[in-house]
Amino acid sequence: MASPRSLLLPIREVASHSRRQVLKRKIAPLTQSRFASNDPVKSSPAPPGTKGANESQLPHVTEEQAAMDKTMGQTPPDIEQGTPVQEVLQRDQDAQKNAPQVMKEGIKPPDGTGQKRSYSTSARRLYPSNTMSPVSKTGMIYGMEYPDAGAGHKFPLPDIESISRLDHLKRRYDPVVDQVTKSIMRDGKLSLAQKNMADILNTLRTAPPPQINPQFPQRTLLLSDSTPSPFASNSSLSGQFLQAPAQDTTVQHLPRSTLPLHPIEYLTTIVDSVAPLVKIRQQRGVAGGGASLPIPVPLGVRQRRRTAIQWILAAADGRRETRLADRVAKELLRVADGSSGVWERRAMVHKLGVSARSNVRNSGKTRKIKRI
């Protein structure tokens, strides 16, 4: 008879078997608790209006004070419209000690008399109630009686008769000064241009009187003690087509020695002296074909001055001074002395106008094109 054999299991299998039993024991209560949470009685929603354990909050301080006043038999505050701070301070004597002065003044005393300000905050003038209008029988307004200025005026009225129809806010500057200021303006900075213009006039005022250049005696300014102004007539530019409009009668040229005393007239004299009378326009089809001929065209006073200002500014850009006001002022002084190249540009334009004056007759025969 054979002897019984013993069954040997591996150590790893025994360990894994015991581990599975332990896991089953741990998972069982979790499964039971999960099934317990699915109870339809416990999972039903709470009725509306029910508050939880942590949802019952304390009442508002006003509601609490109203409930306390009702319990003590006192008049509770009005919860619907709120309670003014003055009423709260009036009931609380301790809080009145630390209240601001403005709130202390606003608290009504127990007798009910109240307080009044030492000043009035009314924006309407008070006048007698028996009158329907603030204007009295004498024409004076109540509260505005100023005998030195007249009825209803604090200060005297301006002399309207001394103000002419030409006095205008936008035309309060000299025309030449305004035109030069607008020409040197950059990027719309008018205040900076006016400051530069003031520096230019100050330089002209402090400069010595201009002298005649011996090398170019013909380059002279339009002065009262010199030759007649070329703006009125010019013998070299003969012909009716070259007669420029009359000079502005408001411009009065001064003697040479008094120019620095009047910087605005000094500037006007310099600009008018180098202003050209005509401009050269290239027109095609005058002589037939496609060739263009130069034709002199007369300019107005403002056009002549603008051309002269542009020439002076172009010559001032080539100077070495740092500031714009210094460059323009130095170039104006060179024009007054006759050493500037602006005089050559003016002479060249006049020379071309004289040589091309014969083309004016041919330009009149061309057919005028109607512009829309």
Phi, psi and chi 1 to 4 in degrees:
 res  aa     phi    psi   chi1   chi2   chi3   chi4
   1 MET       -  131.3 -171.8  172.1  175.0      -
   2 ALA   -79.6  148.3      -      -      -      -
   3 SER   -78.1  140.9   61.6      -      -      -
   4 PRO   -65.9  144.2   25.9  -33.1      -      -
   5 ARG   -97.3  144.8  -66.3 -168.8 -129.2  178.7
   6 SER   -88.5  140.9   59.9      -      -      -
   7 LEU   -93.2  119.5 -178.8   60.6      -      -
   8 LEU  -105.4  125.8  -60.9  178.1      -      -
   9 LEU  -104.9  149.7  -64.3  176.4      -      -
  10 PRO   -66.8  153.5  -19.4   30.1      -      -
  11 ILE   -67.4  -37.2  -60.2  175.7      -      -
  12 ARG   -64.4  -41.7  -67.7 -178.4  179.4  177.8
  13 GLU   -65.6  -37.1  -66.3 -178.2    2.9      -
  14 VAL   -67.0  -39.4  173.5      -      -      -
  15 ALA   -67.6  -41.7      -      -      -      -
  16 SER   -69.0  -32.4   59.9      -      -      -
  17 HIS   -66.9  -44.6 -179.6   70.6      -      -
  18 SER   -67.4  -33.3   59.6      -      -      -
  19 ARG   -67.4  -36.8 -171.1 -179.8  -57.7  171.7
  20 ARG   -67.7  -36.0  -76.9 -164.5  -63.7  -92.4
  21 GLN   -65.2  -38.9  -68.2 -179.9   -5.2      -
  22 VAL   -65.5  -40.6  172.4      -      -      -
  23 LEU   -65.2  -37.1  -69.1  176.6      -      -
  24 LYS   -65.2  -38.3  -72.8 -178.8  179.4 -179.7
  25 ARG   -65.6  -35.0  -65.9  174.4 -177.5  174.8
  26 LYS   -76.1  -35.0  -68.4 -177.5  178.1 -179.4
  27 ILE   -77.1  -25.9  -67.0  174.0      -      -
  28 ALA   -59.6  -50.1      -      -      -      -
  29 PRO   -64.5  -31.5   16.8  -27.4      -      -
  30 LEU   -64.3  -40.2  -63.8  178.9      -      -
  31 THR   -67.3  -38.9  -52.7      -      -      -
  32 GLN   -65.8  -40.5  -65.2  176.2    0.9      -
  33 SER   -66.1  -33.7   62.2      -      -      -
  34 ARG   -66.2  -41.2 -175.6 -171.3   61.6 -178.7
  35 PHE   -66.7  -32.5  -67.4  155.0      -      -
  36 ALA   -69.9  -31.0      -      -      -      -
  37 SER   -72.2  -18.1   61.9      -      -      -
  38 ASN   -86.6   16.7  -65.2  -26.2      -      -
  39 ASP   -67.8  124.9 -170.5   -1.0      -      -
  40 PRO   -63.9  -24.2   22.7  -32.2      -      -
  41 VAL   -72.3  -42.3  178.5      -      -      -
  42 LYS   -78.9  -28.2  -64.9 -176.1  178.4 -179.3
  43 SER   -87.7    2.8   61.6      -      -      -
  44 SER   -72.9  140.6   59.2      -      -      -
  45 PRO   -67.4  152.4   25.1  -33.0      -      -
  46 ALA   -77.2  149.0      -      -      -      -
  47 PRO   -64.6  153.7   22.8  -33.0      -      -
  48 PRO   -65.3  146.4   21.7  -31.6      -      -
  49 GLY    89.1   -7.4      -      -      -      -
  50 THR   -82.5  130.7  -55.4      -      -      -
  51 LYS  -100.7  144.3  -65.6 -176.2  179.2  179.4
  52 GLY   -79.6 -172.0      -      -      -      -
  53 ALA   -68.7  -31.7      -      -      -      -
  54 ASN  -106.8   14.6   57.5  -13.5      -      -
  55 GLU  -106.0   -3.0  -66.9 -178.6   -1.0      -
  56 SER   -85.4  100.6   57.5      -      -      -
  57 GLN   -92.8  162.0  -60.0  178.9   -0.3      -
  58 LEU   -72.9  149.5  -65.2  176.2      -      -
  59 PRO   -67.9  163.5   24.7  -33.2      -      -
  60 HIS   -64.3  156.4 -165.9  -93.1      -      -
  61 VAL   -62.5  -33.5   61.7      -      -      -
  62 THR   -70.0  -41.6  -52.9      -      -      -
  63 GLU   -64.6  -38.8  -61.3  176.3   -5.0      -
  64 GLU   -65.6  -40.6 -174.6  178.6   -1.8      -
  65 GLN   -66.7  -37.5 -177.6   65.8   26.9      -
  66 ALA   -64.5  -41.0      -      -      -      -
  67 ALA   -66.1  -37.4      -      -      -      -
  68 MET   -69.4  -42.0 -173.2  177.9  -60.8      -
  69 ASP   -63.8  -37.4  -67.9  -16.3      -      -
  70 LYS   -65.8  -36.9 -173.2  176.4 -179.7 -179.7
  71 THR   -69.6  -37.7  -55.4      -      -      -
  72 MET   -82.7   -3.8  -58.9  -63.8  -66.2      -
  73 GLY    81.6   20.9      -      -      -      -
  74 GLN  -102.1  171.1  -60.6  178.7    1.2      -
  75 THR   -78.5  116.3  -56.9      -      -      -
  76 PRO   -74.7  155.1   28.3  -33.4      -      -
  77 PRO   -70.3  158.8   26.7  -33.5      -      -
  78 ASP   -79.4  111.9 -168.9   -0.9      -      -
  79 ILE   -77.0  -28.9  -57.4  177.7      -      -
  80 GLU   -68.2  -43.0  -62.0  -63.1  -27.3      -
  81 GLN  -104.7   -0.8  -62.6 -176.7   -1.1      -
  82 GLY    85.8  164.8      -      -      -      -
  83 THR  -114.6  125.2  -55.6      -      -      -
  84 PRO   -61.1  152.4  -19.9   31.2      -      -
  85 VAL   -66.4  -32.7 -178.7      -      -      -
  86 GLN   -63.2  -36.8  -71.8   78.8    1.2      -
  87 GLU   -69.0  -37.0  -64.8 -177.0    6.5      -
  88 VAL   -65.8  -42.4  177.1      -      -      -
  89 LEU   -68.4  -31.6  -67.3  176.7      -      -
  90 GLN   -66.4  -31.0 -170.7  174.6    1.4      -
  91 ARG   -84.2  -27.6  -65.3 -166.3  -57.7  -93.7
  92 ASP  -103.4  104.9 -167.7   -5.7      -      -
  93 GLN   -72.0  -31.7  -60.7  -64.2  -27.7      -
  94 ASP   -69.7  -34.5  -63.6  -24.8      -      -
  95 ALA   -72.9  -21.0      -      -      -      -
  96 GLN   -68.8  -24.2  -66.2 -178.3    9.5      -
  97 LYS   -68.2  -37.4  -60.1  178.0 -178.9  179.6
  98 ASN   -97.8    5.1  -59.5  -33.3      -      -
  99 ALA   -76.3  153.1      -      -      -      -
 100 PRO   -62.8  159.8  -20.3   31.7      -      -
 101 GLN   -64.3  -34.6 -174.5   65.4   24.9      -
 102 VAL   -63.2  -40.8  179.3      -      -      -
 103 MET   -71.6  -33.7  -67.3 -173.9  177.9      -
 104 LYS   -63.9  -38.0  -68.3 -179.1  179.8  179.4
 105 GLU   -70.3  -26.8  -64.7  177.1   -3.3      -
 106 GLY   -82.9   -9.9      -      -      -      -
 107 ILE   -75.5  127.2  -61.6  175.2      -      -
 108 LYS   -74.2  137.3  -62.8 -178.9 -179.8 -179.5
 109 PRO   -69.6  163.7   23.5  -31.9      -      -
 110 PRO   -61.4  -30.2  -22.2   32.6      -      -
 111 ASP   -75.0  -12.5   54.3   -2.5      -      -
 112 GLY    82.3   11.6      -      -      -      -
 113 THR   -71.7  -37.1   55.9      -      -      -
 114 GLY    83.0  176.0      -      -      -      -
 115 GLN  -125.3  156.1  -63.0 -179.1   -0.3      -
 116 LYS  -127.6  149.0  -65.3 -175.8  178.5  179.5
 117 ARG   -74.2  155.2  -60.9 -173.5 -177.4   93.2
 118 SER   -81.2   -3.4   59.6      -      -      -
 119 TYR  -135.3  164.8   56.2   89.8      -      -
 120 SER  -105.2  139.1  176.0      -      -      -
 121 THR  -105.9   13.5   58.3      -      -      -
 122 SER   -77.9  136.7  176.4      -      -      -
 123 ALA   -94.0    0.7      -      -      -      -
 124 ARG  -107.5  140.3  -56.4  177.3   63.4 -179.0
 125 ARG   -75.0  138.6  -67.9 -173.7  178.1  -87.4
 126 LEU   -92.1  128.6  -59.3  178.3      -      -
 127 TYR  -138.0  163.8   52.2   88.6      -      -
 128 PRO   -54.6  138.6  -25.1   32.8      -      -
 129 SER   -74.6  -14.2   58.2      -      -      -
 130 ASN   -79.5   -7.1   54.6   -2.6      -      -
 131 THR  -105.3  145.5   58.5      -      -      -
 132 MET   -88.3  -15.1  -61.6  -59.0  -65.4      -
 133 SER  -133.7  148.1  174.2      -      -      -
 134 PRO   -69.7   -6.1   25.3  -34.2      -      -
 135 VAL   -91.1  127.6 -178.7      -      -      -
 136 SER   -82.6 -179.0   63.0      -      -      -
 137 LYS   -67.9  -27.8  -63.0  179.9 -179.5  179.7
 138 THR   -82.5   -1.2   59.1      -      -      -
 139 GLY    90.6   -0.9      -      -      -      -
 140 MET   -89.6  149.8  -56.6  -69.9  -70.7      -
 141 ILE   -95.9  134.3  -60.0  178.8      -      -
 142 TYR   -63.9  132.2  -71.3  100.3      -      -
 143 GLY    84.9   -2.3      -      -      -      -
 144 MET  -133.0   39.4  -62.9 -176.4   64.9      -
 145 GLU   -85.6  107.2  -69.9   81.8    2.1      -
 146 TYR  -124.8   96.9  -56.7   98.9      -      -
 147 PRO   -65.3  -26.8   22.4  -32.4      -      -
 148 ASP   -76.5  -23.1  -62.4  -23.4      -      -
 149 ALA  -104.3  -17.7      -      -      -      -
 150 GLY   111.4 -178.2      -      -      -      -
 151 ALA   -71.4  119.0      -      -      -      -
 152 GLY    76.8   16.7      -      -      -      -
 153 HIS  -128.9  136.0  -62.8  -78.2      -      -
 154 LYS   -82.4  -35.1 -174.3  174.4 -177.7  179.8
 155 PHE  -118.0  157.0  -59.6   99.0      -      -
 156 PRO   -62.1  148.8  -20.5   31.0      -      -
 157 LEU   -71.4  145.5  -67.8  175.1      -      -
 158 PRO   -69.1  157.4   25.4  -33.8      -      -
 159 ASP   -78.6   97.5 -171.8    6.4      -      -
 160 ILE   -69.5  -29.8  -56.7  178.0      -      -
 161 GLU   -65.9  -28.2  -63.6 -179.8   -3.6      -
 162 SER   -78.2  -12.8   61.4      -      -      -
 163 ILE   -89.7  120.8  -58.3  176.2      -      -
 164 SER   -86.8  170.5   63.0      -      -      -
 165 ARG   -74.5  -15.3  -62.0 -179.4   62.5 -178.1
 166 LEU   -86.5  -11.9  -59.6  178.6      -      -
 167 ASP   -73.9  114.6  -66.2  -23.2      -      -
 168 HIS  -137.8  148.7 -164.2  -87.2      -      -
 169 LEU   -63.8  -40.5  176.5   63.9      -      -
 170 LYS   -83.0   -7.0  -64.2 -176.7  178.8 -179.8
 171 ARG  -122.4   39.6  -66.9 -173.5  -68.6  -89.7
 172 ARG   -88.2  -10.1   61.7 -174.2 -177.7  -85.7
 173 TYR   -99.4  163.5  -60.4  113.2      -      -
 174 ASP   -63.4  141.1 -174.5   81.3      -      -
 175 PRO   -61.2  -38.4   17.4  -29.6      -      -
 176 VAL   -70.0  -42.5  178.7      -      -      -
 177 VAL   -63.2  -41.8  173.9      -      -      -
 178 ASP   -66.4  -37.4 -175.8   69.9      -      -
 179 GLN   -70.7  -39.3 -165.6  168.6    3.2      -
 180 VAL   -68.7  -38.4  175.8      -      -      -
 181 THR   -63.0  -43.7  -56.0      -      -      -
 182 LYS   -68.0  -26.6  -61.6  -64.2  179.6   59.3
 183 SER   -75.8  -33.9  -60.9      -      -      -
 184 ILE   -89.3   -1.0   64.9  177.2      -      -
 185 MET   -72.9  138.1 -179.6  177.2   61.7      -
 186 ARG  -127.9  137.0  -63.4  -66.8 -178.3  -88.6
 187 ASP    59.7   27.9  -58.9  -29.6      -      -
 188 GLY    71.9   14.5      -      -      -      -
 189 LYS   -89.2   84.5  -60.9  178.5 -179.3  178.8
 190 LEU   -71.1  -36.3 -177.2   58.8      -      -
 191 SER   -64.1  -38.0   59.9      -      -      -
 192 LEU   -67.5  -38.5 -179.1   59.6      -      -
 193 ALA   -65.9  -37.7      -      -      -      -
 194 GLN   -67.1  -35.5  -69.2  175.1  -11.7      -
 195 LYS   -65.5  -43.4 -178.7 -179.9  178.7 -179.3
 196 ASN   -63.3  -36.6  -66.5  -29.0      -      -
 197 MET   -65.8  -37.5 -168.9   68.2 -126.3      -
 198 ALA   -64.7  -39.1      -      -      -      -
 199 ASP   -66.4  -36.6  -64.4  -19.0      -      -
 200 ILE   -64.8  -45.5  -67.2  171.3      -      -
 201 LEU   -66.1  -33.8  -65.4  177.2      -      -
 202 ASN   -67.0  -36.8 -171.6   29.3      -      -
 203 THR   -67.3  -40.4  -56.0      -      -      -
 204 LEU   -66.0  -32.4  -64.3  178.7      -      -
 205 ARG   -71.7  -36.9 -176.8 -178.8   59.3   82.6
 206 THR   -88.9   -6.0   56.2      -      -      -
 207 ALA   -80.0  154.5      -      -      -      -
 208 PRO   -70.8  162.8   24.8  -33.5      -      -
 209 PRO   -62.0  145.1  -21.7   32.2      -      -
 210 PRO   -69.5  148.1   25.5  -32.9      -      -
 211 GLN  -115.0  158.9  -57.2  -63.2  -30.7      -
 212 ILE   -76.7  130.7  -61.1  177.0      -      -
 213 ASN   -78.5  118.4 -167.5  -11.5      -      -
 214 PRO   -66.3  -25.7   23.1  -32.1      -      -
 215 GLN   -74.0  -31.7  -61.5 -179.7   -2.3      -
 216 PHE  -129.9   76.2  -55.0   98.1      -      -
 217 PRO   -67.7  -20.0   24.1  -32.4      -      -
 218 GLN   -77.1  -13.5   69.9  -82.9    8.2      -
 219 ARG   -87.7   81.4  -62.3  179.0 -179.9  179.4
 220 THR  -117.7  152.0   57.8      -      -      -
 221 LEU   -79.1  162.9  -61.9  176.7      -      -
 222 LEU   -80.9   92.7  -59.5  178.6      -      -
 223 LEU  -113.8  161.9  -54.4  173.4      -      -
 224 SER   -74.8  -20.2   59.5      -      -      -
 225 ASP  -104.2   19.5   54.4   -3.3      -      -
 226 SER  -120.6 -160.7   61.5      -      -      -
 227 THR   -69.7  162.7   56.5      -      -      -
 228 PRO   -59.7  154.5  -24.6   34.5      -      -
 229 SER   -70.0  131.5  172.5      -      -      -
 230 PRO   -68.8   -9.5   26.6  -34.0      -      -
 231 PHE   -70.8  -27.8  -81.1   86.3      -      -
 232 ALA   -79.2  -47.7      -      -      -      -
 233 SER  -155.6  153.3   62.1      -      -      -
 234 ASN  -143.4  116.6 -165.0  -30.4      -      -
 235 SER   -70.4  -29.3   57.9      -      -      -
 236 SER   -71.7  -27.5   61.3      -      -      -
 237 LEU  -101.4   74.5  -58.8  176.9      -      -
 238 SER   -79.1  159.4   60.1      -      -      -
 239 GLY   110.2  145.9      -      -      -      -
 240 GLN   -70.4  -24.5 -174.6  177.9    2.1      -
 241 PHE   -74.4  -14.9   62.3   94.0      -      -
 242 LEU  -104.8    6.0  -71.3 -179.0      -      -
 243 GLN   -77.7  112.3  -65.3  -64.5  -29.5      -
 244 ALA   -76.0  157.9      -      -      -      -
 245 PRO   -59.6  160.4  -21.8   31.5      -      -
 246 ALA   -64.7  150.7      -      -      -      -
 247 GLN   -69.5  150.0  172.7   73.3    2.4      -
 248 ASP   -61.7  122.8 -168.1   -2.8      -      -
 249 THR   -70.1  -14.5   56.8      -      -      -
 250 THR   -79.0  -14.6   59.3      -      -      -
 251 VAL   -85.2  125.2  178.5      -      -      -
 252 GLN  -122.9  115.9  -63.3  179.3   -0.5      -
 253 HIS   -80.8  135.9  -59.2  -67.9      -      -
 254 LEU  -102.0  166.7  -55.4  175.1      -      -
 255 PRO   -63.3  162.1  -22.4   32.3      -      -
 256 ARG   -65.4  -37.5 -173.1 -177.3  -62.0  -88.3
 257 SER   -73.6  -19.6   59.2      -      -      -
 258 THR  -102.7    6.3   60.7      -      -      -
 259 LEU   -64.8  -45.2  -75.6  177.5      -      -
 260 PRO   -63.4  -20.8  -23.3   35.0      -      -
 261 LEU   -73.4  -18.7  -58.8  177.3      -      -
 262 HIS  -128.4   85.1  -52.2  -82.0      -      -
 263 PRO   -64.0  -32.8   21.3  -31.3      -      -
 264 ILE   -68.4  -44.1  -63.7  179.4      -      -
 265 GLU   -66.9  -32.1  -73.2   75.4    6.4      -
 266 TYR   -62.7  -46.0 -166.2    2.6      -      -
 267 LEU   -64.1  -41.2  175.9   64.9      -      -
 268 THR   -63.8  -39.3  -56.0      -      -      -
 269 THR   -65.1  -41.0  -58.4      -      -      -
 270 ILE   -64.7  -45.5  -66.3  174.5      -      -
 271 VAL   -66.7  -43.6  172.9      -      -      -
 272 ASP   -68.8  -25.6  -70.7  -14.1      -      -
 273 SER   -72.1  -32.8  -60.4      -      -      -
 274 VAL  -105.5    7.1  -65.5      -      -      -
 275 ALA   -74.3  129.3      -      -      -      -
 276 PRO   -75.7  153.9   28.7  -33.5      -      -
 277 LEU   -85.3  -28.4  -63.1  175.9      -      -
 278 VAL  -134.4  169.0  -65.6      -      -      -
 279 LYS  -129.3  153.6   72.2  174.0 -177.8  178.2
 280 ILE   -98.9  122.2  -53.8  -57.9      -      -
 281 ARG  -113.6  130.6 -176.5 -177.0   65.0 -172.1
 282 GLN   -89.5  117.7  -60.0  -68.7  -24.2      -
 283 GLN  -121.3  132.3 -174.6  171.3   -9.4      -
 284 ARG   -94.6  152.3  -60.4 -180.0   59.5 -178.7
 285 GLY    77.6   15.1      -      -      -      -
 286 VAL   -75.6  -49.5  175.4      -      -      -
 287 ALA   -92.1   10.1      -      -      -      -
 288 GLY    91.6  140.8      -      -      -      -
 289 GLY    88.1 -162.2      -      -      -      -
 290 GLY  -101.6    4.1      -      -      -      -
 291 ALA   -74.0  145.0      -      -      -      -
 292 SER  -104.6  142.2   59.6      -      -      -
 293 LEU  -118.1  144.4  -64.7  178.5      -      -
 294 PRO   -75.6  132.9   26.6  -32.3      -      -
 295 ILE  -128.6  124.6  -62.5  176.2      -      -
 296 PRO   -75.4  136.0   26.2  -32.2      -      -
 297 VAL  -125.0  126.8  179.2      -      -      -
 298 PRO   -68.9  151.3   24.5  -32.8      -      -
 299 LEU  -114.7  154.2  -59.5  176.2      -      -
 300 GLY   -82.0  178.0      -      -      -      -
 301 VAL   -64.4  -47.6  176.5      -      -      -
 302 ARG   -67.9  -34.8 -172.1  173.5  178.2   84.2
 303 GLN   -67.6  -40.4  -68.0  174.9  -29.3      -
 304 ARG   -64.4  -42.6  -63.5 -162.4  -58.5  -90.7
 305 ARG   -66.8  -36.7  -71.1  173.0  175.8  172.2
 306 ARG   -64.1  -41.5 -178.7 -177.0 -179.5  -82.1
 307 THR   -63.0  -41.8  -55.3      -      -      -
 308 ALA   -65.6  -39.1      -      -      -      -
 309 ILE   -65.4  -41.1  -67.6  170.1      -      -
 310 GLN   -64.6  -37.4  -65.1  -61.6  -33.4      -
 311 TRP   -65.2  -43.1  -71.4   -9.5      -      -
 312 ILE   -65.6  -41.8  -66.0  173.2      -      -
 313 LEU   -66.9  -36.7  -65.5  179.9      -      -
 314 ALA   -66.5  -38.5      -      -      -      -
 315 ALA   -71.7  -30.4      -      -      -      -
 316 ALA   -72.6  -24.0      -      -      -      -
 317 ASP   -66.6  -23.2  -69.4  -20.3      -      -
 318 GLY   -86.7    1.1      -      -      -      -
 319 ARG   -84.0  166.3  -60.5 -172.2   61.9   86.0
 320 ARG   -99.0   -1.9  -63.7 -177.2  178.5 -178.8
 321 GLU   -65.4  148.3  -74.7   78.1    8.6      -
 322 THR   -77.0  -47.2  -55.0      -      -      -
 323 ARG   -82.9  145.4  -60.3  174.4   63.3 -112.1
 324 LEU   -65.6  -39.0  174.1   63.2      -      -
 325 ALA   -63.3  -38.3      -      -      -      -
 326 ASP   -67.9  -40.3  -63.5  -20.7      -      -
 327 ARG   -64.0  -45.8  -65.6 -163.2  -59.9  -93.1
 328 VAL   -67.9  -40.6  177.0      -      -      -
 329 ALA   -65.2  -42.1      -      -      -      -
 330 LYS   -65.4  -36.8  -63.6  -62.5 -178.1 -178.4
 331 GLU   -70.0  -35.6 -171.6   63.4   27.8      -
 332 LEU   -64.3  -38.5  -71.2  172.8      -      -
 333 LEU   -67.7  -34.4  -66.1  176.6      -      -
 334 ARG   -66.5  -37.3  -72.4 -168.0   60.9 -168.7
 335 VAL   -64.4  -40.0  173.1      -      -      -
 336 ALA   -66.3  -33.2      -      -      -      -
 337 ASP   -82.6  -10.9  -64.7  -23.0      -      -
 338 GLY    85.0   13.5      -      -      -      -
 339 SER  -105.1    7.4   59.1      -      -      -
 340 SER   -89.3  152.9  176.3      -      -      -
 341 GLY   -76.8   -4.4      -      -      -      -
 342 VAL   -66.0  -32.3  179.6      -      -      -
 343 TRP   -62.8  -35.5  -69.0   95.8      -      -
 344 GLU   -68.3  -38.9  -61.8  178.4    1.2      -
 345 ARG   -65.0  -40.5  -60.7 -172.5   63.7  173.1
 346 ARG   -64.1  -43.5  177.2  178.3 -179.4  -88.8
 347 ALA   -65.3  -35.9      -      -      -      -
 348 MET   -67.5  -41.9 -174.9 -179.8  -58.9      -
 349 VAL   -63.8  -41.8  171.3      -      -      -
 350 HIS   -66.6  -35.7  -74.8  179.0      -      -
 351 LYS   -66.4  -42.0 -174.5  176.5 -180.0 -179.7
 352 LEU   -66.1  -34.2  -69.1  175.7      -      -
 353 GLY   -66.6  -36.7      -      -      -      -
 354 VAL   -70.3  -41.2  171.8      -      -      -
 355 SER   -71.8  -24.9   62.0      -      -      -
 356 ALA  -103.5   15.3      -      -      -      -
 357 ARG   -70.5  -21.0   58.5 -175.3  177.3 -179.8
 358 SER   -72.0  -18.2   60.0      -      -      -
 359 ASN   -77.6   -9.3  -61.9  -28.3      -      -
 360 VAL   -69.1  -37.0  177.3      -      -      -
 361 ARG   -64.4  -40.3  -62.9 -179.8 -179.9  179.0
 362 ASN   -69.0  -32.1  -63.0  -28.7      -      -
 363 SER   -69.8  -24.0   62.8      -      -      -
 364 GLY   -74.8  -18.9      -      -      -      -
 365 LYS   -85.4  -13.1  -61.7  179.2 -177.9  179.5
 366 THR   -72.6  152.1   57.6      -      -      -
 367 ARG   -74.9  131.1 -178.2  174.4   58.8   87.3
 368 LYS   -78.6  132.4  -65.0 -177.4  179.5  179.9
 369 ILE   -92.6  125.4  -59.1  175.0      -      -
 370 LYS   -77.9  122.8 -174.5  177.8  179.8 -178.6
 371 ARG   -93.7  138.8  -62.7 -178.6  178.2  179.2
 372 ILE   -91.8      -  -60.4  176.6      -      -
